[in-house]
Amino acid sequence: MPYSSVACLCLDSMLGVSGTWRQRRRKTPSRANTILQVQLRRSMGGARDMIVVGWKGGSPNNVTGGGYGMRIKRRDRDHHFRKGWSSVAIDLDSGGVVDIGLSKSFWGECIELRSASVGKWMLDHGLAPWPKGRPPRFILEPIGNRRFRLSRLSPFPQ
């Protein structure tokens, strides 16, 4: 059995996923991939990375990237972001740096980092638009004061 199959079976049993291997494989690959990716990065001495998901407003612009961004979990926001910050710098894995303002609503119910530049980056990498209910997942890694690195979750090695 290939390494990836063994790892997924072990993770499935830890996560309490039931069903045949074929059914589990269809239901949980992204969850298993996400957990393994973060565990591998942490074991290599990385900071506490965040898993963030793609976000889109009501009518995003698929040319300019406006209306796209990334949604952050509340506990990650509270741990990695400071209310005194007016913006954060995001290093994209393509080499660019984007400055994203933090709105007052970021500290309420709208926990998204919205940016046309990030949206354009998603479009350029074929990550947007995405099928309904299946947004792309990313790693957002703290690398300094008000600075983060955004990278795509790589597919699990076959």
N, C-alpha and C positions, 0 to 999 in steps of 0.2 A: 504494500500500500504506500503511495507517495507520501512524503512528509506533510504536505498541506492537508491531505485527507486525515492523517493521524491527528494533527494539531486541531483541525476543525471538530473531529469527533470528541477530543478531550474537552475543548471549549464548550461544545454542545452539552456534554454531560454536566459541566460546571454551571452552565447557564440554565439547566433544566429544560432543554429543548427536547421534545419527544417526536416520535415518528420514525419512518425508515430513513436511511442515509440519503436517499434520493430526495425525499420530502424536506429533510433538514437542509440539504444543500441548496434547495430553492428558496427556503425561508430565511436563512441566517448568514449568507456569506458576507454581507457588508458589516454586520455586527461583529462577526468573528474576525474579519480583517481589521476592523477598527481597533478592537481590543488588542490583537497581536501587534499591530503597528505601534501603538502607544507603549505597550510593554517592552517591545524591542528598543524603542528610542530611550525610554527611561533606564533600561538596563545598561545602555551605553553612556550613561552619565548625563543625559539631557535634562533640561528643566521640566517642570510640570507642564506638558503640552496640553492644549485645549483642542477638542474636536469641535469644529464649527460646521454649520451646514449653509448651503447657498440659500439666499433669500431674494424674493422678487416682490415688488409692489404690484398694484393692480394692473397696470399696463406698461411693463418695462420696454425700453427701446432696444431692439435687437441690432441696432447699428452703432449707436453711441455708447451703449452699456448703462444708460441712465435707468434707474429703477431697480438695480441689482445691488446686492451686498451679501453680508453673511450674518447669520443669527448665532448668538453666543448664549450659552447656558447661564442662568442667573448666578449660580455658585462660582462659575469661572469669572464672570464680570466682577463679582464682589471680591474675589481673591486677587485678580490681576490688574484691575483698573482702579483709579483713584478719582474721587469726585472733584478734586481740584484741577484735574486735567481738562483742557478745552479741546484737545485733539490728541491723536496717536499717529505714529508713523508705522506703516506696514511695508515691509520688504517683500516684494513678490519674487517667486522663484525664477522669474524670467529676467531679473536684474533691476527692475524699476522699484522706486520707493514712492508710496502714496501717503499723503497726509489726510487723515479723515477726522472731521470734527465730531465731537461728542455732544449730542443735543441733550436738553433736559429730559426728554422722553426716554433717552437711553437708560436713565436711572429709574424709570418707572416700568411700564409694561412693554415698551418697544426696544427690546435688547438687540438691535441690529446695528451693524456698522455699514452705512450706506455710502456707496461711492460709484460714480460712473466709471472711474478708472479700474476699479476692481471688476465691475461688470464687463468692461471691454476686455480685460484679461481673461475672464471666464469665457467670453464669446470667442476670443482668439484661440483658446485651447480646446474648443468644442465642448465646454462644460455647461453652456447655456445656449438656448433654452433647454430645459429638462422636462421629462414627462411629469405629469401631475402627480404629486405626492412622492417624487423620487429626486429630491435635490442632491447635488453633489456634496461630498463631505471633504473637509480640509483639515489640516493641522495648523493651528495658530500657536506659534512658539514664542514665549517671552524671551527677548534677547538683550534688553536694556531698559533704561528708564523711558517710558512712553513708546517703546519700540518693540515690534513684533515681526515675526517672519511667517508668511502665509505660503503653504505648499500643498499640493494635491496629495491625497492619500494614494499611494501607489498600490496597484493591484497586488493581491497576495501571490507570491512566487509559486509557479506551477511545478 
